[in-house]
Amino acid sequence: MTGTFLRRLTGISLTTLAMAVTSAAPVFAQEADSAELATQFGARPSVLDISLSPTGEKIAYIAPGPGSADVLYLADLSGDGTPRAINYLNNPAMHLSRCDFATEERLICDIEGISTIDGVLAGYSRVVSIAADGSDMRVLTARDSFRALGARQDGGSVIALDAPGKQNSVLMTRQYVPETMTGTRLSNQSSGLGVDAVDVTNGNTQVVERPDRETAAYVADDTGAVRLRIVRPFDNLGRYTGETRYYFRPATGGGWQKFSTDLVSFKPVAVDSAQNIAYAYGKAGDYDAIYEVPLEGAAAPVLLSSREGVDIDQLLRIGRQRRVVGASFATEKRQIVYFDEDLGSLASKLEHALPGNPLITITDASADEQLLLVIASSDTDPGTTYLLDRRTNELSPLLSLREQLDGRDMAPMQPVSFPAADGTMIPAYLTMPLGGEATGKAIVMPHGGPSSRDEWGFDWLVQFFAARGYAVLQPNYRGSSGYGSAWFGHNGFQSWDIAIGDVNDAGRWLLSEGIATPEKLAIVGWSYGGYAALQSQVVAPDLYQAVAAIAPVADLENLVDEARRYTTAGTVARFVGEGPHVDAGSPAQHADRFAAPVYLTHGTLDLNVSVNQSRLMARRLRDAGKTVTYEEIDGLDHYLDDSNVRRDMLASIDQFLTQALGE
């Protein structure tokens, strides 16, 4: 990314844009060898995060450096637009995850990392401020003390970019850790999460909310007033009980008040100060919906947005005040319901003006919301960021989200459905090999989670395998989120037999449709998807001829045991449950049933799924005399955020599949 100029088309209006793109070249299938494809598709996105300054004259974005490094760039759009690297982080166990403009001249950034505390892997975060020229970096997270009685993992989060009545200050949560009093009377005895106003230029602080041990989060309204408090109590062993309580503060101030018992099913996430209402998730029948919930008075909640058949799962917010402008849900494709009619009309015009009718996402805005950062992407287009000037209706392309893939043809992703064994129709996405013709080679690719779902859009794993001649089917099996409570059921672990049954029926459908031949059908998955790939062998060992699992769960009892070292122990135990399904649903306990060769890979710093899960699976398969390849990646977490590692992983899986299935 260094040395490239932002791509700007100054003067192209929405009314002429559609004409300007009609000369785009036709799409033809391209051929490339596996090594080249692995390098291109394995490269991390060119833009990992992007934000717009208050005036709209600057953008800051995080881009990948070599390997797992992160680079922070700043570009002055009022000048020549040349990006300048202003910060560089090269530590596989740490990543720049987000940067926003606190002021026109200072950025505030989140850093996430993994370390070892008393022999246990633990995640941590830190918040830093940095000048727009890269100088004067300051840590805004509360300082660690040698007298602290515990580790400070939560580095805080910004809940308002403008602290009320204060210049150059943000509101941010801060974790307080009590200190020993031995030898001093000045030790800190506060414990828990509070809110401070922090000056980004000098680090000076003022307490806004005193810390509370059981508070998990605070929410500020659009004026910067702290209006919501989310509490997650601990048991006497220091573990989360699984209960969540919501409190609000009246518009006139005062103490915290508990949401009415009539509102226990609502989960407030944002506050509109002018209307004095909270935007909250709640149920509309079996599905999640968005409501307006009055914070005071006797008025009833008002249903704002719902969709039969799917959950409303995203609230859209823009600008420095994080103004709520819409809600989003995914049917066959993601759709947005705009509460702001002007923005809705604008997004619709963009969608129809840009080639391929892409998904339009408004990601940031100037302080006056006249300049918007927009991302346009689709299943065959990794995406481009644009700057839209609402005053002139001009659209300027800025950055490709995956410049390594610019100009490369992609395979379309088609929504399909197939019947499960009990007749239930399972929604899925089918991507045929690049060029559109079935080759007999096919992959079932179940998603992770399991509290997740696949969506229509660009997917680098899917596109790599499509470019290598595979059809890829992504089933949203029962146990996936997004389709209501009944579809989610008891989750993909407690009801693993239903979820894995749907995954295996996906493979059978590929065979029945003639898309796959029996000797060339494989299954590839990441996280829970890796678990599903492994468990498919326990249930139907002859269905798939090759199994590739990235960072998989392999043993449910071990999953619960490993969580006992963390505050989430109770949450994990409740999610997995107890009973015969724990052993029956653990592929490591049934390695003797495997018939297909297995490929495993796992990062040693994985906090989501311990590397011990893959180690156990590999050992059990070897002990059972099965064919297994295990590649352990030192120093990386669950997501393997390293372009070289992802390149090598794609090449290894491709070679593994070729050996198992043939060309």
N, C-alpha and C positions, 0 to 999 in steps of 0.2 A: 504493500500500500504506500510505502514511502516514495516520495518523488512524483506521484501521480497528481494530476489536476482534477478538481471537481468538474464533472461534465455538466455544463450549463447551456440551456437553450433559451436565452433571454428573448422575450417577445413572442413566444408561442402561446396563444390563448386557447382556452378550452374549445372555442368554436371552430378553430382551425386545426386543432391537434389531430382530430380523426383523419383529416385529409393529409396531414404531414406524415402519418405512419402507414399510409396505404402502399408505399413503395417498399415495405419490408420484404426481405428475400423469402422465397418459399422454403419450407422445412423438408430436409431430406435426412434419412438415416445416415449416421456417420459410424465408421468403424475405427476402433482403436484397440491396442492391446491392453491386457489386464493391468500391467504396471502403470501405464499412462492414466487409465481410468481410475485406478486406486489413488493415484496422486491427486487427480482433479477432484474426485468426489470425497476423498478423505480430508481434504483441506477444510479447516474451520471457516465459518462464514467471514467474509471480508469486513462486515460491520456487525459487531456483537451488541452494541448499544449506541444510541445516538440521541442528542438533545439539542434544543434551540435556546439561544440566549434571550433575555427579556426584550431586547430591541428587535430580535430576529436577524441581526447582522452577523452573528457567529454561530457555528455549530461545533459541538464537541462529539467525538465518537471514539469508541474502543474498537481496535482492530487486532487481529492476531499477529504476533511476531513469530520468529522461528520456533518450531516445536510447540510448547505450551505457553510461551510468553504472551503478555498482553501489552499493547501500546496505546496510549491515549493521544489522540490527535486533536488539534484545534484548527479551524479554517475561518478566516475572515471573509465573509461573502460580500462585504462592501469593498474589498480589495480585489486581488487576483484569484482568491479562492484556493490558494495552494495550502494543502494540509501541512501542519508542522507538528512533529512529535514533541510532546511536552512532558511525557512521563512514560517510563518503561518498567514493567514488572516481570521478572524472569525467575519464577519460583514455581515448580510444578504443583506445590501444595498451597499456592495462593493465587487468587484471580481478582482482577478488577471486574466487578459485576455490574456497576452502574455509575454514571456521572451525570449530574445536573448542574445548571448554572444557579448558584446561590445569588450572585449579582452579575452584572455585565462583565466584571473583571475577575471573578473568582468562581471556581468550580467546587462542588462537594461530591465526593466519590465514596462508594462502598467497596471494601475489600473483604473477600471471604477466603477463609483458609482452613486447614486441617492440621492439628498438632496432636501430640500425645500427652495426656494428663494422667499421672499415676499409672502408666502402662496401658491406658485406654485411649483409643482414637476419639478425638472430640473436634467438632467444628467450632469455629469462632469467626467473628466479624469485627471490622474496624471502620470508622468513618474518618476521612481526611478531607482537608481543604487545601486547594492549590491555586495559585495565581494563574491567570490565563496565559502567561508567558512561560509557565512551568516552574516558576520560582516559589519560594516561601511555602513549602508544604507544612501543614500543621495537622496533628492528630487531634480530632475533636472528641473521640471516645474518652470517657473518664480514665484518668491515669491509673495504671496499676501501682500497687504499693507492696513493698516487701513484707508489710505487716498484715496483708490481706489473708483472711481465713479461707479463701476459696479462689477459684479461677474466674476471671471475667470473660465469659465466652461471648455474650451478647454485646457487641460494640455499639449498639443503638441504631436507630433509623430515623430519618427525617420525616416528620409528619406535617410540616408546613415550611415552605421556602421563605416565608416572610413572617417573622415573629411580630405580633401586634405591638406597635409603638416603639420599635427598636430598629435602628439602621444596621445593615450588614449582618443581621442575625436570623438564624433559623430556629425552629422548634424541633427538638429531637429527643427521642427516648434515650435514657442512659441507665445502665445496670449498675447498681451500687452493691459492693461487696463489703461486709463488715470486717473490721481489722482488730487485731489483738491490742489490748490496752496496756500490755506490759511495757513499762518504762516511759509511758507518755500519757498525757491527758488529751491529746489532740487527735486521737484515732477516730476513724469514721465508724459509727455504729448502725448506720442505715443499711437496709437490705432490701433488694428487689428492684423493680422497674419504676423509674420516675420520668418526668419531662423537664428539660431545661431549655432556656433560651440561650443559644450559643453564638457568640460573635465570630464569624468565619475569618475575620482579619487578624484577631489576636487571641482567640480561644477563651475569652472571658465568658463566664456563665452566670445565669440567674435561675434559681429554682422556680419552676412553674407548677409542677405537681410533685409532691414528696413521694419517694419510692415506696412501693408496696410489694411484699414478697409474692403474693399470688396473682398480681396483675400481669397479664401476658401481652397486652397491647393497649394503645390509646389512639383515638381518632380525633383530628382537628377538623373544624368546619372550614368553609371557604374564606373566612376572615382570620383564621389562625387561632380561634378559640378552641380549647380542648373540650370536646362535647361528649365523647364516648369512652368508656373504659370496659375492657374485656378481661374477665377474671377466670382463671383456670386453677381451682384449688388443688393442693397436694394432700396426700395421705400422710400418716405418721412416719412413713419410711421415705418421704421426700419424692414420691412418685405422683404423676398426674392421676387424678381420680377419674378422668373422662368427662366430668361435668364442666359446663361453660355457663357463666353468668354474664349478663349485660347490664351496664349502668349508663345513665345519661345525666348530663348537667343541664338545668334549665337555661334558657337564653339570657336570663337576668343574672346568672351566676349562682353561687351557693354550693351546697354539698351534693354528693352523688346520690341519685335516686335510682332504684331498681326498676327495670322494665316491669310493667304490669304482668300479673300472672296470666292474663289473657293473651299476652304476647310472647309466651315462652318459646313458641315455635319459630319466632322471627330472629334472624341473625343480621343486625344492623351493621353496615359497612361504610356508610358515608352520611354526611349531614349537610343540608342546605339551610344556611342561616336565615335567608330572606323568608322562606316558608316555614322555618322551624320544624322541619321534618327530617326523619332518617330514611335513607334508602336501605331496604332490608330484604334479604332473601326469605322467602316463606313458601309454603306449599299451595299450589292450585291443583287440587286433585292429587294425583300421584307424582306431579312434576314440580321442580323448583321454579319459582317465579320471582319477580321483583315487585315490591310494594313500597308505597309511600306511607310511613308510619308517623303520625303526629307525635311530637315529643312531649307536648303538654295539652291538657284539655281532654274532653271526652270523645273527640271525633274518632271514628273507626279507621283502620288501615284501608288504603285504596290500592287495588290491584293496578299496577302500572304496565307490566309487560308479562305475558305468558305465551306458551306455545304448546298445544296438545301434541303429545308424542315425544317431546324432548324437554330437557331442562334449560332454563335460562341460566347460563353459567359464567357470564362476564358482565361487569359494569364498565362502561366506557367513560373515561375521564380525561380532560385535556387541560393544558395551561398551568400556570403557576399556582392557581387556586384549586387545581384538580377538580374542575367543574364537571359534574355529572351531565353527560350529553346523550347517553343512550345505553342500551343493553344488547347483549349478543347471545346467540344460540347456534347450534350446528344441527342441521338436518342432513341432507346429502352434501350440502356445502354450508359454510358459515354464513350467517345472515345477521344484520345489525338493524335494530329498531332505534331510530334516532328520536330522542325527546326534543332535540333542537332541530326544528324543521329546516332552517337554513343550511345547517351542516348536512342534514340528510339529503337535501336537494343537490348540494355540492358534491357529495360522495357519489350519488347516482350519476351525475354528469361525468365525473371522472371515470367511473366504471365503464360507461358506454363510449367515452372518447379514446381511452387507451386500448391498445391491441389486445385481443384475447379476453376482453371483459374480466379483468383481474379482480381479486379481492382488494378492497381499498381500506386501509387502516390509517386513521389520523393518530399519530404517535406523540406529537408535541405541538405547542403553539407559543407565539410571542406573548408578551404580557397583555397586549390589546387584542389578541387572537386574530389579527389581520394577516399574519404570516403563519402558515401551517406546515409542519413536517408530515409528509404522507408517504406511506409504503404501498406499492402496488405489486402483487405477486399472484401466482397461480400454480397449478399442478406442474406445468411445464416451464415455469419461469420462477427462479429462486427469489426474484424481487429486486426492485429499484426504489431508492429513496428520492423523493421530490420535495422541492420547496414551492408552495402555492401561495401566491400573493392575492388575497381576496379583493384588494382594492383595484387591481388591474386585470384580474382573472388570468394572470400569467403563471405558467407551470414550468419549473426548471428542474430537470433531472440532476441529481447530485452524485449518488454513489450506488454502485451495484452491490447487492448483498452477498454475492458469491462471484467475484470477478474471475476466478479460475474457471468458471463454467460459462462465461460469456461466449455466445456464439455456438454453444453446443446444443444439439437437438435433444429433447426430452420426450419420454413416452407419456401419453395422456393417462390420467387416473380416472377410471369409470366407477361410479356408484353401482353396486349390484346387490343382490340378496340371494341366499341359498337356503334350502330347507334343512333344519336339524333333524335328527332321528325321530323326534316326537312331533314333527311337522311345523315347529316354530320357524318362522322366516328370520334369518340372521342377516342384518345389514353388514356390508363389507365394501371394500374398494379393490378393484382389479386393475392392475397395470400390466398390459401385455408387453412382450419384448419390443425394444425400439425397432420400429418398422411395422409393427402391428401383427405379424404372423406368428402363430404358435410354433414353438420348436420342440414341444414335448417336455422341455425342462420347466419346472415350476417350483415356487417356494411359497409355503404358507408362513406369514409373518405376523404372529399375534403381538399386540401392543403390550407395553409395560403397565405398571400400576399395582394391582389390577384396577384401582380407582381412577381410571382414565379411559380414553377412547381415541381411535384414529379419526382423522379428518381429511377432507379433500384439501390438497395443497402440495407444495414441493416437499419431498422426502429424500434426503441424500442416500440413505441405504437402499430404498426401493429403486431409485433411479440408477444406482450403480449396477444392481443385479439385472434391471431391465436392459441396460446397455450391454450386459454380458450374455443376453439371450434368454433370460428367465422371465416367465410370467410370475407376478407377485400378487398374492391375495392376502388382504389384511382384514380379518374378521373382527367385528365388534361383538364378541361373544357375550353371553349372559354373564353378568358380573362386571361388565364395563359400566362406567359412569356416563351420564348425559342423556340416558333414556328413561329416567324415572326410577322410583324406589323398587318397583316390582322387577324391573330388568336387572337392577343391581343385586337384588336378592340378599343373600347372606355373604356376599363378596366372593371373589375368585379363589379364596383359600378354603373357607368353610363349605362352599358349594363347588369345590374344584371339579367334581365329577360332571356337573352341568357345563362349566366353562370349558374344560378340556374336551368334553364330548362335542361341543360346538366347534372347537378348533380342529378336531379330527374330521368332523363332517365337512369343514372347509376343504380339506385335502380330498375327501371323497367326491366332492362336487367338481373339483378341478379334473378329476379322472373321468367322471360321468359326462362332462362337457367336452371331453377330448382335448382339453388345454394341456393336460399333463399325461404322460405315460407312466405306468406303475414303477418302472425302473429309474425314472428321472424326477421323482417327487421328493422334495426336501422340506425341512422346517427350520427357520432361523428366528431367534428372538433375543430380546435384551431385557434384563431385569425380570419382571413377572413373565414377560414374553419368553425369556430363557427358561424359566420354570415350566411354562406350558410346553415348550419344545421337549424338555426332558421328560415330563410326566406323560406326554403323548406316547412315549416308548413303553411306559408301564402299562398303559391301557390298550394300545394297538401297535405292538412292536413291528408288525410287518407293513404298516402303512407308509412310513417315510423311510427312504433309503439313506438319508444323512440327516444329522441333527447338529446344529450350531447354536450354542447358548453363550451369550455375553452377559457377564455379571449376574448369573441366575441364582435364585433361591433353589436349594436342593433338599433341605431337610427342615420341616416346619417346627419340630420340637427344638432343634438347634437355633432356629430363628427367634423363638421366644426366649431361650436361655441367654442368647447373646444380648438381647434387649434389657436383661435384668441389671446391667451395669449403667443404664441410662434412666432419666426421669420418664421416658416414654414406655417403660416396661409394661405398665398396666394397659396402655393403649394397644401395644402390639399383641399382648396376651388375649385381650378381648377380640381383636380383629381375627386372629388365628382360631381362637376357640379351643375347646377341649372335646375329646371323643375319638372314636375309631378313625375319623377322617384324617387325623394328624399323621398317623403312621401310614395309612393307605395312600395319602396324598403327598408322600415324601419320596421322590424318585431315588434318593440316595439309599433308601431302605429296600429298594427293589431293583438293584443293578443287574441281578441275574436275569431279569426279563428283557433286557435291551438286546436288540438284534442289529441295529444300524450303528455305524461308526459315529463317534461323538467328538465335536470340537468345542473346547471350553477356553474362555479367556476372562481375566478378572484383574482389576487394579488393586494393589495392596492397601491403598488408602480409602477404600470404599466404605463410606459411612451408611449408605442406604442398605447394602447387602454385604455382609462381611466376606472377605476373600476366603475365609475358612469354609464357606459353602461350596465353592468350586474345588477347593483342595479336597474336601471330603468326597465330593462326587467323583473326582478323578481317581482317588484312592480306591473307592468302592468298585468302580468300573474295572480298574486294573486287577483288583483282587478277584473279580468275577471272570477274568480272562477276556474282557471285552476290548474293543479297539477304541482308544481315546487319545486325543491330542490336547494337551493343556499348556497354554501360554500365559504366564503370569507377568503382569506389567508393574514394575516397581515404581512407587511414588506417585501414582495417579488414582483419582477417585472413580466414582460410579460412572461418570460421563466420558471418561477418557479424552479430556479436552486437550489434545495434542495432535497436530496435523500429521506428524510423522508416525505416531502410534496408530492413528486411524487409517492411514495409508497402508501400513504393514498389516493391520487387522483385516482390512478388505482383501488384500492380496492373499493372506493366509486362508481366509474363508473360501475365497474363489478357488484356490488351489485344492483345498480340502473337498469342496463340492465336485470339482472336476475329477478328482481321483475316485470319489464314491459313485458318481453318476455317469461319468464319461463326458465327452465333448457334446 
